[in-house]
Amino acid sequence: MNDISLNRCFASPLEPSVSSILDCSGANSQRIRNWMANRYNSAIYYCEEERESLAHLIPLLLCGEQSAQLVFNNEIQRLCASDEEASSAILSLKEVEAEELVHDLALQQVQSELPIVEQTINIQRQAKRFYLQLGRVNSYCEHFVRIAILDTCVTQIMHEFEHSKLGKGHPFAFLCGLIKKDEAKHVYVAKHHAQYLGADRTMFIAEHEMVLPKLYTLLSSQSAHFEALGIELTQLFNKLEDKWA
């Protein structure tokens, strides 16, 4: 295990919906907790090339999970403080925040067994800049349109990891398959929350055209490490082109 802990891209919410991973009781969260308990992050499961590539890629994934916790938590706090009748929406958003926490902790566990590469701080800085830009919006509605689009991308990215050169039986590929299931649900929650806030189809199309190139630019900075795992970014993004058309 490395003896250097990475700083978080984003701080944890001040008033999280769940205070512990033990409070994350969903069926898929339980599967991920079982994965963590079995210590499938151990270095014995990863060859040197995989360790090197994942050491560059997991900081990108972690930044997204940490940003998502804040986004969903902030919206929960806003709705709770408002006069809106939004109990159903709040419950769904709390479930997403809890699941993002589980993803965060599982990926941190994997990271703990990987080398800290020289570029880590710069990778985190680039990722943080991307998520901060994503959050510069004119309305809550616009923000959740972007989140729905981004989660569609994350779902596809996790699918690519699941079916990468690692092999479907590889522990990290299996973890990504579990995260993918949650992220697909998060697309649904974010999309419907955006629509609840007033989003229409034209907003999704317009924001999709903005989010994809920026995300491609971010991920392309680590294209060699994606390719080492058998993930070709151009092909990945081609699959995403028509998702919101």
C-alpha positions in Angstrom: 0.0 0.0 0.0 1.3 3.4 -0.8 2.0 5.7 2.2 0.9 8.9 0.5 -2.7 9.9 0.6 -4.1 11.9 -2.2 -5.8 15.1 -1.4 -9.5 15.2 -2.4 -10.4 17.1 -5.5 -13.5 18.3 -3.7 -14.3 18.4 0.0 -16.9 16.1 1.4 -20.4 17.7 1.9 -20.7 19.6 5.2 -24.0 17.9 5.9 -23.9 14.6 4.0 -27.1 12.6 3.6 -25.3 9.6 4.9 -22.5 9.8 7.6 -21.0 6.3 6.9 -20.7 3.8 4.2 -22.7 1.5 6.5 -25.7 3.7 6.0 -25.6 3.0 2.2 -28.0 0.1 2.2 -29.0 -0.3 -1.4 -28.5 -3.7 -3.0 -25.8 -2.5 -5.4 -24.0 -0.5 -2.7 -24.0 -3.7 -0.7 -22.3 -5.5 -3.6 -19.6 -2.9 -3.8 -19.1 -3.0 0.0 -18.7 -6.8 -0.3 -16.1 -6.1 -3.1 -14.2 -3.8 -0.8 -14.4 -6.3 2.2 -12.8 -9.0 0.0 -9.8 -6.7 -0.6 -9.9 -7.0 -4.4 -7.9 -3.8 -4.5 -4.8 -5.8 -3.5 -1.8 -5.4 -5.7 -1.7 -9.1 -6.4 -4.6 -8.7 -8.8 -2.8 -6.1 -10.9 0.2 -6.3 -13.2 2.6 -3.4 -13.4 1.2 -2.0 -16.6 -2.3 -2.0 -15.1 -1.1 -0.4 -11.9 0.7 2.4 -13.9 -2.3 3.1 -16.1 -4.9 3.0 -13.3 -2.7 5.3 -11.2 -3.2 7.9 -13.9 -6.9 7.3 -14.5 -8.4 6.8 -11.1 -7.7 10.4 -10.0 -10.0 11.4 -12.9 -12.7 9.1 -11.7 -12.4 10.1 -8.1 -12.7 13.7 -8.9 -16.0 13.0 -10.6 -17.4 11.0 -7.8 -16.4 13.7 -5.2 -17.9 16.5 -7.3 -21.1 14.5 -7.7 -21.6 14.1 -4.0 -21.4 17.9 -3.6 -23.8 18.6 -6.5 -26.5 16.3 -5.3 -26.0 17.3 -1.6 -26.3 21.0 -2.5 -29.5 20.4 -4.4 -30.9 18.4 -1.5 -30.1 21.2 0.9 -31.7 23.8 -1.5 -34.9 21.8 -1.8 -35.1 21.1 1.9 -34.8 24.9 2.6 -37.4 25.8 0.0 -41.2 25.8 0.0 -41.3 23.3 -2.8 -43.1 20.0 -2.3 -40.2 17.8 -3.4 -40.0 14.9 -0.9 -39.9 12.3 -3.7 -37.1 14.2 -5.5 -35.1 14.6 -2.3 -35.3 10.9 -1.6 -34.0 10.0 -5.1 -31.2 12.6 -4.8 -30.2 11.3 -1.4 -29.9 7.8 -2.9 -27.6 9.1 -5.6 -25.4 11.0 -3.1 -25.0 7.8 -1.0 -24.1 5.7 -4.0 -21.5 8.3 -5.2 -20.0 8.1 -1.7 -19.7 4.3 -2.0 -18.0 4.7 -5.5 -15.7 7.3 -4.0 -14.6 5.0 -1.1 -14.2 1.9 -3.4 -12.0 3.8 -5.9 -10.0 5.3 -3.0 -9.4 1.7 -1.8 -8.0 0.8 -5.3 -5.9 4.0 -5.4 -4.4 3.1 -2.0 -2.6 0.1 -3.6 -1.3 2.1 -6.7 1.8 4.1 -7.1 1.5 7.9 -6.8 2.6 9.1 -10.2 4.4 12.4 -10.7 1.5 13.8 -12.8 -1.2 13.1 -10.1 -1.5 16.7 -8.9 -1.8 18.0 -12.5 -4.3 15.3 -13.4 -6.4 16.3 -10.4 -6.1 20.0 -11.2 -7.3 19.5 -14.8 -10.2 17.4 -13.6 -11.2 19.9 -11.0 -11.1 22.7 -13.6 -13.5 20.7 -15.8 -16.0 20.1 -13.0 -15.9 23.7 -11.9 -16.6 24.8 -15.5 -19.5 22.3 -15.6 -21.0 24.0 -12.6 -20.9 27.5 -14.1 -24.5 27.7 -15.1 -27.4 30.1 -15.2 -29.9 27.9 -13.4 -30.3 24.7 -11.4 -32.1 23.2 -14.3 -29.1 23.8 -16.6 -26.8 22.2 -14.1 -28.8 19.0 -13.9 -29.1 18.8 -17.7 -25.3 18.7 -17.7 -25.2 16.2 -14.9 -27.5 13.8 -16.8 -25.3 14.1 -19.9 -22.1 13.6 -17.9 -23.5 10.6 -16.1 -24.4 9.1 -19.5 -20.7 9.5 -20.4 -19.6 8.0 -17.1 -21.9 5.0 -17.6 -20.2 4.4 -21.0 -16.7 4.8 -19.6 -17.5 2.3 -16.8 -18.8 -0.1 -19.5 -15.5 0.3 -21.4 -13.5 -0.5 -18.3 -15.7 -3.5 -17.6 -15.1 -4.9 -21.1 -11.4 -3.7 -21.3 -8.2 -5.7 -21.8 -8.4 -6.4 -18.0 -10.9 -9.1 -18.8 -14.4 -9.3 -17.4 -13.3 -11.5 -14.4 -10.7 -8.9 -13.3 -11.6 -7.3 -9.9 -11.4 -3.7 -11.2 -13.5 -4.6 -14.3 -16.1 -6.2 -12.0 -16.1 -3.1 -9.8 -16.7 -0.9 -12.8 -19.6 -3.0 -13.9 -21.2 -2.4 -10.5 -20.6 1.3 -10.7 -22.0 1.3 -14.2 -25.3 0.0 -12.9 -25.6 2.9 -10.4 -24.5 5.5 -13.0 -27.2 4.4 -15.4 -29.8 5.0 -12.6 -28.2 8.4 -11.9 -28.8 9.4 -15.5 -32.5 8.7 -15.0 -32.6 10.6 -11.7 -30.7 13.7 -13.0 -32.7 13.8 -16.3 -36.0 13.7 -14.5 -34.9 16.2 -11.9 -33.8 18.5 -14.8 -37.2 18.1 -16.4 -38.9 18.8 -13.0 -36.9 22.0 -13.0 -38.0 22.9 -16.5 -35.6 21.3 -18.9 -36.8 20.4 -22.4 -35.2 18.4 -25.2 -33.5 21.3 -26.9 -31.6 22.0 -23.7 -30.3 18.5 -23.5 -29.1 18.6 -27.2 -27.4 22.0 -26.7 -25.6 21.0 -23.5 -24.6 17.6 -24.9 -22.8 19.5 -27.7 -21.0 21.5 -25.0 -20.1 18.8 -22.5 -18.8 16.1 -24.8 -15.8 18.1 -26.3 -14.8 19.4 -22.9 -14.8 15.9 -21.4 -13.0 14.5 -24.4 -10.3 17.1 -24.0 -9.9 16.1 -20.3 -9.7 12.4 -20.9 -7.5 12.7 -23.9 -4.7 14.0 -21.7 -4.5 10.4 -20.5 -5.3 8.6 -23.8 -2.1 6.5 -23.6 -3.2 5.0 -20.3 -6.8 4.3 -21.6 -5.3 2.7 -24.7 -3.0 0.5 -22.5 -6.2 -1.0 -21.1 -7.7 -1.4 -24.5 -10.0 1.7 -24.4 -10.0 3.8 -27.5 -11.4 7.2 -26.6 -12.4 8.2 -30.2 -14.5 5.0 -30.4 -15.9 5.6 -27.0 -17.0 9.2 -27.8 -18.5 8.1 -31.1 -20.9 5.9 -29.2 -21.9 8.9 -27.2 -22.5 11.3 -30.1 -26.2 10.5 -30.6 -27.2 9.7 -27.0 -29.2 13.0 -26.7 -29.9 13.7 -30.4 
